[in-house]
Amino acid sequence: MLTSSARPTTRSSDAARHHIVFLLLERFTLMAYAAAVEPLRLANRVAGKPLYSWKLVSETGKAVSCSNGTQVSVSDGLGDIATDAMIMVCGGVDVQRATTPAILSWLRKRARHGNTIAGVCTGAWTLAKAGLLDGHRATIHWENHDALVEDFPEIDLTKSVFVIHGKRLTSAGGTAPLDMMLTLITNAEGADLAHAVADQMIYSSIRTNRDTQRLSIPARIGVRHPKLARVIEFMENHIEDPISPSDLANEVDMSTRQLERLFRRYLNRSPKRYYMELRLERARNLLMQTDMSVISVALATGFTSPSHFSKCYRAHYDTTPYRERGTHGSDEDDIEE
């Protein structure tokens, strides 16, 4: 079991200027949490004094299992904290189940008291569920982006690695919390300290809130062809309302036959097949990460017929969308199948 101390130096943490409370949700992502807490430890070490103090809490005050099965001990449960402490909600797998009424109530109370609150990885979903991101810009891991858009359409969601908007902060998970923390260190203690911390972590390029999470389309597909990249971008931006192959070809001044040859040459599949795979991948994310009905997921990914959606899904994933949900499926879904 991993343990953590709120006293990163031998001197009292009360002397620290900045205080962080990490709320660990069940099955949180260890990497994202580590990327958020390690810069604090190193900032204290490099500065030679306790600039930052932190503690770990959970809903029950008991140890929490992260997504890789490791248990992490905490020092406290939900309770009163200083109003100048920043709360970082660390989420991970199945965040909807980990976001309990008690956690939502506590976060809303802390927001009323003026605490700055951050969502790390899928912790942004918990903030959204608590209503704390209404009227704010935010981000979340790209795999959860579509689910958050469907569940909370009123949030101004971006694909940045992190977003700092007033007293609400969100980061996309993975190494993104590291960039956010280095930015916070820069804002509070200066760029020299942040750069020294980055050097300690062998982190040579600090990303900003203008950087996006995923690789560029050419990097992702391993092909640097501008027209192919543009067509794929059109596809990704029109999942709910698919564009016909002829219209896609027109967008890049090509004939439909030329577009077919382009996809066959570089991706070994037709544009229609590639588009279908993108839509089914989006559908799978929504099925796994939201409580949307299967019919709603079908409509959100451009299928007007539930039976056609189920047929395509089975052909691609060797299971039906209803079975994909497992215990999350509703009685209505079972009847529809």
Salt bridges, closest charged atoms under 4 A:
GLU38 OE1 - ARG41 NH2 2.88
ASP76 OD2 - LYS55 NZ 3.54
ASP80 OD1 - LYS109 NZ 3.52
ASP80 OD1 - ARG110 NH1 3.79
ASP94 OD2 - ARG97 NE 3.47
ASP146 OD1 - HIS145 ND1 3.74
ASP146 OD2 - ARG282 NE 2.35
ASP179 OD2 - ARG207 NH2 2.63
GLU189 OE1 - ARG17 NH2 2.59
GLU189 OE2 - HIS18 NE2 2.72
GLU236 OE2 - ARG220 NH1 2.94
GLU277 OE1 - ARG269 NE 3.10
GLU277 OE2 - ARG273 NE 3.58
GLU324 OE2 - ARG284 NE 3.14
GLU337 OE2 - ARG323 NH1 3.47
